[in-house]
């Protein structure tokens, strides 16, 4: 059985499709990474606020500590 020769235009089209699919996967992964970073920051803020509320330090003491 003879193999059909693939034209350069077909190769270009296949490569463009492959690049398009890879870009879609990359964009989805990048969006997930962004969402995870935002979630981490949200959790850190909540943890920090909980620590401040549990502390016996005054507002002034906390602000002085953060400013130093």
PyMOL Python script that loads the backbone (N, CA, C, O; Angstrom):
from pymol import cmd

cmd.read_pdbstr("""\
ATOM      1  N   UNK A   1       0.848  -1.168   0.000  1.00  0.00           N
ATOM      2  CA  UNK A   1       0.000   0.000   0.000  1.00  0.00           C
ATOM      3  C   UNK A   1       0.900   1.240   0.000  1.00  0.00           C
ATOM      4  O   UNK A   1       1.821   1.352   0.810  1.00  0.00           O
ATOM      5  N   UNK A   2       0.628   2.140  -0.893  1.00  0.00           N
ATOM      6  CA  UNK A   2       1.427   3.362  -1.015  1.00  0.00           C
ATOM      7  C   UNK A   2       0.951   4.399  -0.003  1.00  0.00           C
ATOM      8  O   UNK A   2      -0.241   4.523   0.279  1.00  0.00           O
ATOM      9  N   UNK A   3       1.902   5.125   0.524  1.00  0.00           N
ATOM     10  CA  UNK A   3       1.548   6.195   1.471  1.00  0.00           C
ATOM     11  C   UNK A   3       1.279   7.464   0.696  1.00  0.00           C
ATOM     12  O   UNK A   3       1.969   7.785  -0.272  1.00  0.00           O
ATOM     13  N   UNK A   4       0.264   8.177   1.139  1.00  0.00           N
ATOM     14  CA  UNK A   4      -0.076   9.446   0.513  1.00  0.00           C
ATOM     15  C   UNK A   4       0.853  10.510   1.051  1.00  0.00           C
ATOM     16  O   UNK A   4       1.072  10.602   2.259  1.00  0.00           O
ATOM     17  N   UNK A   5       1.393  11.306   0.166  1.00  0.00           N
ATOM     18  CA  UNK A   5       2.293  12.376   0.580  1.00  0.00           C
ATOM     19  C   UNK A   5       1.455  13.553   1.094  1.00  0.00           C
ATOM     20  O   UNK A   5       0.491  13.972   0.454  1.00  0.00           O
ATOM     21  N   UNK A   6       1.841  14.071   2.254  1.00  0.00           N
ATOM     22  CA  UNK A   6       1.114  15.187   2.862  1.00  0.00           C
ATOM     23  C   UNK A   6       1.715  16.488   2.352  1.00  0.00           C
ATOM     24  O   UNK A   6       2.930  16.689   2.379  1.00  0.00           O
ATOM     25  N   UNK A   7       0.833  17.363   1.886  1.00  0.00           N
ATOM     26  CA  UNK A   7       1.316  18.638   1.347  1.00  0.00           C
ATOM     27  C   UNK A   7       1.755  19.559   2.471  1.00  0.00           C
ATOM     28  O   UNK A   7       1.377  19.373   3.628  1.00  0.00           O
ATOM     29  N   UNK A   8       2.545  20.540   2.123  1.00  0.00           N
ATOM     30  CA  UNK A   8       3.036  21.514   3.108  1.00  0.00           C
ATOM     31  C   UNK A   8       1.869  22.290   3.714  1.00  0.00           C
ATOM     32  O   UNK A   8       1.903  22.645   4.892  1.00  0.00           O
ATOM     33  N   UNK A   9       0.837  22.555   2.913  1.00  0.00           N
ATOM     34  CA  UNK A   9      -0.331  23.279   3.428  1.00  0.00           C
ATOM     35  C   UNK A   9      -1.059  22.453   4.488  1.00  0.00           C
ATOM     36  O   UNK A   9      -1.531  23.002   5.484  1.00  0.00           O
ATOM     37  N   UNK A  10      -1.153  21.152   4.282  1.00  0.00           N
ATOM     38  CA  UNK A  10      -1.787  20.293   5.278  1.00  0.00           C
ATOM     39  C   UNK A  10      -0.949  20.256   6.560  1.00  0.00           C
ATOM     40  O   UNK A  10      -1.487  20.277   7.667  1.00  0.00           O
ATOM     41  N   UNK A  11       0.357  20.202   6.393  1.00  0.00           N
ATOM     42  CA  UNK A  11       1.240  20.207   7.562  1.00  0.00           C
ATOM     43  C   UNK A  11       1.092  21.513   8.337  1.00  0.00           C
ATOM     44  O   UNK A  11       1.051  21.511   9.567  1.00  0.00           O
ATOM     45  N   UNK A  12       1.014  22.621   7.615  1.00  0.00           N
ATOM     46  CA  UNK A  12       0.833  23.925   8.274  1.00  0.00           C
ATOM     47  C   UNK A  12      -0.488  23.961   9.019  1.00  0.00           C
ATOM     48  O   UNK A  12      -0.548  24.417  10.161  1.00  0.00           O
ATOM     49  N   UNK A  13      -1.539  23.485   8.384  1.00  0.00           N
ATOM     50  CA  UNK A  13      -2.859  23.480   9.023  1.00  0.00           C
ATOM     51  C   UNK A  13      -2.854  22.635  10.290  1.00  0.00           C
ATOM     52  O   UNK A  13      -3.406  23.041  11.313  1.00  0.00           O
ATOM     53  N   UNK A  14      -2.227  21.456  10.225  1.00  0.00           N
ATOM     54  CA  UNK A  14      -2.141  20.594  11.414  1.00  0.00           C
ATOM     55  C   UNK A  14      -1.332  21.255  12.525  1.00  0.00           C
ATOM     56  O   UNK A  14      -1.681  21.164  13.702  1.00  0.00           O
ATOM     57  N   UNK A  15      -0.260  21.915  12.141  1.00  0.00           N
ATOM     58  CA  UNK A  15       0.568  22.602  13.141  1.00  0.00           C
ATOM     59  C   UNK A  15      -0.203  23.756  13.782  1.00  0.00           C
ATOM     60  O   UNK A  15      -0.100  23.977  14.989  1.00  0.00           O
ATOM     61  N   UNK A  16      -0.973  24.490  12.980  1.00  0.00           N
ATOM     62  CA  UNK A  16      -1.777  25.595  13.520  1.00  0.00           C
ATOM     63  C   UNK A  16      -2.825  25.073  14.499  1.00  0.00           C
ATOM     64  O   UNK A  16      -3.077  25.690  15.535  1.00  0.00           O
ATOM     65  N   UNK A  17      -3.427  23.946  14.171  1.00  0.00           N
ATOM     66  CA  UNK A  17      -4.413  23.338  15.074  1.00  0.00           C
ATOM     67  C   UNK A  17      -3.739  22.909  16.376  1.00  0.00           C
ATOM     68  O   UNK A  17      -4.274  23.134  17.462  1.00  0.00           O
ATOM     69  N   UNK A  18      -2.575  22.297  16.261  1.00  0.00           N
ATOM     70  CA  UNK A  18      -1.849  21.854  17.453  1.00  0.00           C
ATOM     71  C   UNK A  18      -1.477  23.040  18.343  1.00  0.00           C
ATOM     72  O   UNK A  18      -1.593  22.966  19.567  1.00  0.00           O
ATOM     73  N   UNK A  19      -1.033  24.124  17.727  1.00  0.00           N
ATOM     74  CA  UNK A  19      -0.662  25.320  18.489  1.00  0.00           C
ATOM     75  C   UNK A  19      -1.900  25.916  19.160  1.00  0.00           C
ATOM     76  O   UNK A  19      -1.840  26.345  20.312  1.00  0.00           O
ATOM     77  N   UNK A  20      -2.999  25.941  18.448  1.00  0.00           N
ATOM     78  CA  UNK A  20      -4.242  26.480  18.996  1.00  0.00           C
ATOM     79  C   UNK A  20      -4.690  25.673  20.217  1.00  0.00           C
ATOM     80  O   UNK A  20      -5.091  26.243  21.232  1.00  0.00           O
ATOM     81  N   UNK A  21      -4.619  24.367  20.114  1.00  0.00           N
ATOM     82  CA  UNK A  21      -5.000  23.506  21.250  1.00  0.00           C
ATOM     83  C   UNK A  21      -4.057  23.712  22.427  1.00  0.00           C
ATOM     84  O   UNK A  21      -4.493  23.775  23.577  1.00  0.00           O
ATOM     85  N   UNK A  22      -2.778  23.814  22.139  1.00  0.00           N
ATOM     86  CA  UNK A  22      -1.799  24.028  23.208  1.00  0.00           C
ATOM     87  C   UNK A  22      -2.040  25.369  23.890  1.00  0.00           C
ATOM     88  O   UNK A  22      -1.919  25.468  25.111  1.00  0.00           O
ATOM     89  N   UNK A  23      -2.379  26.403  23.120  1.00  0.00           N
ATOM     90  CA  UNK A  23      -2.645  27.721  23.695  1.00  0.00           C
ATOM     91  C   UNK A  23      -3.886  27.686  24.586  1.00  0.00           C
ATOM     92  O   UNK A  23      -3.910  28.312  25.646  1.00  0.00           O
ATOM     93  N   UNK A  24      -4.912  26.958  24.159  1.00  0.00           N
ATOM     94  CA  UNK A  24      -6.121  26.835  24.982  1.00  0.00           C
ATOM     95  C   UNK A  24      -5.793  26.158  26.314  1.00  0.00           C
ATOM     96  O   UNK A  24      -6.266  26.592  27.364  1.00  0.00           O
ATOM     97  N   UNK A  25      -4.995  25.107  26.270  1.00  0.00           N
ATOM     98  CA  UNK A  25      -4.594  24.422  27.505  1.00  0.00           C
ATOM     99  C   UNK A  25      -3.752  25.348  28.383  1.00  0.00           C
ATOM    100  O   UNK A  25      -3.937  25.394  29.600  1.00  0.00           O
ATOM    101  N   UNK A  26      -2.832  26.082  27.768  1.00  0.00           N
ATOM    102  CA  UNK A  26      -1.984  27.018  28.501  1.00  0.00           C
ATOM    103  C   UNK A  26      -2.833  28.095  29.175  1.00  0.00           C
ATOM    104  O   UNK A  26      -2.639  28.404  30.351  1.00  0.00           O
ATOM    105  N   UNK A  27      -3.781  28.666  28.414  1.00  0.00           N
ATOM    106  CA  UNK A  27      -4.634  29.715  28.965  1.00  0.00           C
ATOM    107  C   UNK A  27      -5.468  29.191  30.133  1.00  0.00           C
ATOM    108  O   UNK A  27      -5.645  29.887  31.133  1.00  0.00           O
ATOM    109  N   UNK A  28      -5.979  27.969  30.008  1.00  0.00           N
ATOM    110  CA  UNK A  28      -6.766  27.378  31.093  1.00  0.00           C
ATOM    111  C   UNK A  28      -5.889  27.143  32.326  1.00  0.00           C
ATOM    112  O   UNK A  28      -6.311  27.407  33.451  1.00  0.00           O
ATOM    113  N   UNK A  29      -4.680  26.651  32.111  1.00  0.00           N
ATOM    114  CA  UNK A  29      -3.761  26.416  33.230  1.00  0.00           C
ATOM    115  C   UNK A  29      -3.367  27.727  33.896  1.00  0.00           C
ATOM    116  O   UNK A  29      -3.257  27.795  35.121  1.00  0.00           O
ATOM    117  N   UNK A  30      -3.157  28.757  33.104  1.00  0.00           N
ATOM    118  CA  UNK A  30      -2.794  30.070  33.638  1.00  0.00           C
ATOM    119  C   UNK A  30      -3.937  30.646  34.473  1.00  0.00           C
ATOM    120  O   UNK A  30      -3.701  31.229  35.532  1.00  0.00           O
ATOM    121  N   UNK A  31      -5.165  30.485  34.003  1.00  0.00           N
ATOM    122  CA  UNK A  31      -6.336  30.959  34.747  1.00  0.00           C
ATOM    123  C   UNK A  31      -6.473  30.207  36.070  1.00  0.00           C
ATOM    124  O   UNK A  31      -6.790  30.810  37.095  1.00  0.00           O
ATOM    125  N   UNK A  32      -6.237  28.903  36.055  1.00  0.00           N
ATOM    126  CA  UNK A  32      -6.293  28.108  37.280  1.00  0.00           C
ATOM    127  C   UNK A  32      -5.213  28.555  38.257  1.00  0.00           C
ATOM    128  O   UNK A  32      -5.472  28.659  39.456  1.00  0.00           O
ATOM    129  N   UNK A  33      -4.017  28.819  37.767  1.00  0.00           N
ATOM    130  CA  UNK A  33      -2.935  29.299  38.613  1.00  0.00           C
ATOM    131  C   UNK A  33      -3.299  30.637  39.241  1.00  0.00           C
ATOM    132  O   UNK A  33      -3.066  30.848  40.431  1.00  0.00           O
ATOM    133  N   UNK A  34      -3.863  31.530  38.462  1.00  0.00           N
ATOM    134  CA  UNK A  34      -4.288  32.833  38.977  1.00  0.00           C
ATOM    135  C   UNK A  34      -5.344  32.659  40.065  1.00  0.00           C
ATOM    136  O   UNK A  34      -5.281  33.314  41.105  1.00  0.00           O
ATOM    137  N   UNK A  35      -6.311  31.780  39.827  1.00  0.00           N
ATOM    138  CA  UNK A  35      -7.374  31.536  40.805  1.00  0.00           C
ATOM    139  C   UNK A  35      -6.794  30.967  42.094  1.00  0.00           C
ATOM    140  O   UNK A  35      -7.221  31.348  43.184  1.00  0.00           O
ATOM    141  N   UNK A  36      -5.835  30.069  41.982  1.00  0.00           N
ATOM    142  CA  UNK A  36      -5.223  29.477  43.167  1.00  0.00           C
ATOM    143  C   UNK A  36      -4.410  30.496  43.962  1.00  0.00           C
ATOM    144  O   UNK A  36      -4.436  30.479  45.193  1.00  0.00           O
ATOM    145  N   UNK A  37      -3.688  31.382  43.274  1.00  0.00           N
ATOM    146  CA  UNK A  37      -2.946  32.440  43.972  1.00  0.00           C
ATOM    147  C   UNK A  37      -3.906  33.366  44.718  1.00  0.00           C
ATOM    148  O   UNK A  37      -3.632  33.768  45.848  1.00  0.00           O
ATOM    149  N   UNK A  38      -5.022  33.700  44.090  1.00  0.00           N
ATOM    150  CA  UNK A  38      -6.006  34.563  44.748  1.00  0.00           C
ATOM    151  C   UNK A  38      -6.592  33.877  45.978  1.00  0.00           C
ATOM    152  O   UNK A  38      -6.786  34.516  47.012  1.00  0.00           O
ATOM    153  N   UNK A  39      -6.873  32.577  45.870  1.00  0.00           N
ATOM    154  CA  UNK A  39      -7.409  31.823  46.998  1.00  0.00           C
ATOM    155  C   UNK A  39      -6.399  31.775  48.144  1.00  0.00           C
ATOM    156  O   UNK A  39      -6.766  31.916  49.310  1.00  0.00           O
ATOM    157  N   UNK A  40      -5.119  31.576  47.801  1.00  0.00           N
ATOM    158  CA  UNK A  40      -4.080  31.542  48.826  1.00  0.00           C
ATOM    159  C   UNK A  40      -4.000  32.880  49.552  1.00  0.00           C
ATOM    160  O   UNK A  40      -3.908  32.914  50.779  1.00  0.00           O
ATOM    161  N   UNK A  41      -4.033  33.974  48.808  1.00  0.00           N
ATOM    162  CA  UNK A  41      -3.985  35.295  49.425  1.00  0.00           C
ATOM    163  C   UNK A  41      -5.201  35.527  50.323  1.00  0.00           C
ATOM    164  O   UNK A  41      -5.080  36.104  51.404  1.00  0.00           O
ATOM    165  N   UNK A  42      -6.361  35.079  49.875  1.00  0.00           N
ATOM    166  CA  UNK A  42      -7.577  35.212  50.672  1.00  0.00           C
ATOM    167  C   UNK A  42      -7.443  34.439  51.985  1.00  0.00           C
ATOM    168  O   UNK A  42      -7.818  34.946  53.042  1.00  0.00           O
ATOM    169  N   UNK A  43      -6.915  33.223  51.923  1.00  0.00           N
ATOM    170  CA  UNK A  43      -6.717  32.422  53.130  1.00  0.00           C
ATOM    171  C   UNK A  43      -5.689  33.055  54.064  1.00  0.00           C
ATOM    172  O   UNK A  43      -5.854  33.018  55.283  1.00  0.00           O
ATOM    173  N   UNK A  44      -4.632  33.635  53.500  1.00  0.00           N
ATOM    174  CA  UNK A  44      -3.622  34.293  54.326  1.00  0.00           C
ATOM    175  C   UNK A  44      -4.197  35.526  55.020  1.00  0.00           C
ATOM    176  O   UNK A  44      -3.902  35.780  56.188  1.00  0.00           O
ATOM    177  N   UNK A  45      -5.021  36.292  54.299  1.00  0.00           N
ATOM    178  CA  UNK A  45      -5.652  37.460  54.929  1.00  0.00           C
ATOM    179  C   UNK A  45      -6.562  37.039  56.077  1.00  0.00           C
ATOM    180  O   UNK A  45      -6.564  37.664  57.137  1.00  0.00           O
ATOM    181  N   UNK A  46      -7.331  35.984  55.861  1.00  0.00           N
ATOM    182  CA  UNK A  46      -8.227  35.497  56.910  1.00  0.00           C
ATOM    183  C   UNK A  46      -7.432  35.008  58.113  1.00  0.00           C
ATOM    184  O   UNK A  46      -7.809  35.266  59.256  1.00  0.00           O
ATOM    185  N   UNK A  47      -6.332  34.302  57.859  1.00  0.00           N
ATOM    186  CA  UNK A  47      -5.481  33.805  58.940  1.00  0.00           C
ATOM    187  C   UNK A  47      -4.874  34.973  59.726  1.00  0.00           C
ATOM    188  O   UNK A  47      -4.807  34.940  60.955  1.00  0.00           O
ATOM    189  N   UNK A  48      -4.436  35.999  59.000  1.00  0.00           N
ATOM    190  CA  UNK A  48      -3.845  37.158  59.659  1.00  0.00           C
ATOM    191  C   UNK A  48      -4.899  37.894  60.507  1.00  0.00           C
ATOM    192  O   UNK A  48      -4.621  38.302  61.634  1.00  0.00           O
ATOM    193  N   UNK A  49      -6.083  38.054  59.963  1.00  0.00           N
ATOM    194  CA  UNK A  49      -7.143  38.744  60.703  1.00  0.00           C
ATOM    195  C   UNK A  49      -7.521  37.961  61.956  1.00  0.00           C
ATOM    196  O   UNK A  49      -7.765  38.550  63.009  1.00  0.00           O
ATOM    197  N   UNK A  50      -7.568  36.648  61.845  1.00  0.00           N
ATOM    198  CA  UNK A  50      -7.878  35.825  63.008  1.00  0.00           C
ATOM    199  C   UNK A  50      -6.811  35.978  64.083  1.00  0.00           C
ATOM    200  O   UNK A  50      -7.129  36.055  65.270  1.00  0.00           O
ATOM    201  N   UNK A  51      -5.549  36.021  63.673  1.00  0.00           N
ATOM    202  CA  UNK A  51      -4.453  36.191  64.636  1.00  0.00           C
ATOM    203  C   UNK A  51      -4.543  37.553  65.311  1.00  0.00           C
ATOM    204  O   UNK A  51      -4.316  37.662  66.516  1.00  0.00           O
ATOM    205  N   UNK A  52      -4.870  38.588  64.552  1.00  0.00           N
ATOM    206  CA  UNK A  52      -4.995  39.930  65.130  1.00  0.00           C
ATOM    207  C   UNK A  52      -6.135  39.960  66.135  1.00  0.00           C
ATOM    208  O   UNK A  52      -5.992  40.513  67.225  1.00  0.00           O
ATOM    209  N   UNK A  53      -7.266  39.367  65.770  1.00  0.00           N
ATOM    210  CA  UNK A  53      -8.416  39.378  66.667  1.00  0.00           C
ATOM    211  C   UNK A  53      -8.160  38.580  67.944  1.00  0.00           C
ATOM    212  O   UNK A  53      -8.677  38.932  69.004  1.00  0.00           O
ATOM    213  N   UNK A  54      -7.370  37.513  67.856  1.00  0.00           N
ATOM    214  CA  UNK A  54      -7.064  36.692  69.026  1.00  0.00           C
ATOM    215  C   UNK A  54      -5.988  37.313  69.903  1.00  0.00           C
ATOM    216  O   UNK A  54      -5.882  36.976  71.082  1.00  0.00           O
ATOM    217  N   UNK A  55      -5.188  38.215  69.342  1.00  0.00           N
ATOM    218  CA  UNK A  55      -4.088  38.787  70.121  1.00  0.00           C
ATOM    219  C   UNK A  55      -4.622  39.743  71.178  1.00  0.00           C
ATOM    220  O   UNK A  55      -5.732  40.266  71.074  1.00  0.00           O
ATOM    221  N   UNK A  56      -3.820  39.949  72.169  1.00  0.00           N
ATOM    222  CA  UNK A  56      -4.175  40.870  73.263  1.00  0.00           C
ATOM    223  C   UNK A  56      -3.578  42.256  73.023  1.00  0.00           C
ATOM    224  O   UNK A  56      -3.649  43.132  73.885  1.00  0.00           O
ATOM    225  N   UNK A  57      -2.996  42.442  71.851  1.00  0.00           N
ATOM    226  CA  UNK A  57      -2.349  43.719  71.542  1.00  0.00           C
ATOM    227  C   UNK A  57      -3.391  44.754  71.123  1.00  0.00           C
ATOM    228  O   UNK A  57      -4.445  44.429  70.576  1.00  0.00           O
ATOM    229  N   UNK A  58      -3.057  45.998  71.398  1.00  0.00           N
ATOM    230  CA  UNK A  58      -3.946  47.095  71.007  1.00  0.00           C
ATOM    231  C   UNK A  58      -3.725  47.422  69.527  1.00  0.00           C
ATOM    232  O   UNK A  58      -2.757  46.981  68.907  1.00  0.00           O
ATOM    233  N   UNK A  59      -4.631  48.190  69.002  1.00  0.00           N
ATOM    234  CA  UNK A  59      -4.518  48.627  67.610  1.00  0.00           C
ATOM    235  C   UNK A  59      -3.203  49.355  67.385  1.00  0.00           C
ATOM    236  O   UNK A  59      -2.518  49.121  66.390  1.00  0.00           O
ATOM    237  N   UNK A  60      -2.854  50.233  68.306  1.00  0.00           N
ATOM    238  CA  UNK A  60      -1.625  51.000  68.196  1.00  0.00           C
ATOM    239  C   UNK A  60      -0.392  50.089  68.207  1.00  0.00           C
ATOM    240  O   UNK A  60       0.548  50.296  67.439  1.00  0.00           O
ATOM    241  N   UNK A  61      -0.406  49.084  69.081  1.00  0.00           N
ATOM    242  CA  UNK A  61       0.724  48.156  69.166  1.00  0.00           C
ATOM    243  C   UNK A  61       0.856  47.359  67.862  1.00  0.00           C
ATOM    244  O   UNK A  61       1.962  47.165  67.358  1.00  0.00           O
ATOM    245  N   UNK A  62      -0.232  46.918  67.343  1.00  0.00           N
ATOM    246  CA  UNK A  62      -0.193  46.160  66.076  1.00  0.00           C
ATOM    247  C   UNK A  62       0.311  47.036  64.944  1.00  0.00           C
ATOM    248  O   UNK A  62       1.147  46.601  64.152  1.00  0.00           O
ATOM    249  N   UNK A  63      -0.178  48.253  64.856  1.00  0.00           N
ATOM    250  CA  UNK A  63       0.241  49.159  63.786  1.00  0.00           C
ATOM    251  C   UNK A  63       1.728  49.508  63.924  1.00  0.00           C
ATOM    252  O   UNK A  63       2.440  49.608  62.925  1.00  0.00           O
ATOM    253  N   UNK A  64       2.186  49.689  65.145  1.00  0.00           N
ATOM    254  CA  UNK A  64       3.596  49.991  65.373  1.00  0.00           C
ATOM    255  C   UNK A  64       4.453  48.796  64.940  1.00  0.00           C
ATOM    256  O   UNK A  64       5.499  48.972  64.316  1.00  0.00           O
ATOM    257  N   UNK A  65       4.013  47.601  65.268  1.00  0.00           N
ATOM    258  CA  UNK A  65       4.752  46.404  64.883  1.00  0.00           C
ATOM    259  C   UNK A  65       4.817  46.277  63.361  1.00  0.00           C
ATOM    260  O   UNK A  65       5.875  45.984  62.804  1.00  0.00           O
ATOM    261  N   UNK A  66       3.699  46.497  62.698  1.00  0.00           N
ATOM    262  CA  UNK A  66       3.648  46.381  61.230  1.00  0.00           C
ATOM    263  C   UNK A  66       4.461  47.469  60.554  1.00  0.00           C
ATOM    264  O   UNK A  66       4.980  47.264  59.457  1.00  0.00           O
ATOM    265  N   UNK A  67       4.575  48.610  61.188  1.00  0.00           N
ATOM    266  CA  UNK A  67       5.326  49.728  60.598  1.00  0.00           C
ATOM    267  C   UNK A  67       6.832  49.577  60.780  1.00  0.00           C
ATOM    268  O   UNK A  67       7.615  50.185  60.050  1.00  0.00           O
ATOM    269  N   UNK A  68       7.234  48.770  61.751  1.00  0.00           N
ATOM    270  CA  UNK A  68       8.672  48.648  62.021  1.00  0.00           C
ATOM    271  C   UNK A  68       9.362  47.715  61.062  1.00  0.00           C
ATOM    272  O   UNK A  68      10.572  47.510  61.162  1.00  0.00           O
TER     273      UNK A  68
END
""", "prot")
cmd.dss("prot")
cmd.show_as("cartoon", "prot")
cmd.util.cbc("prot")
cmd.orient("prot")
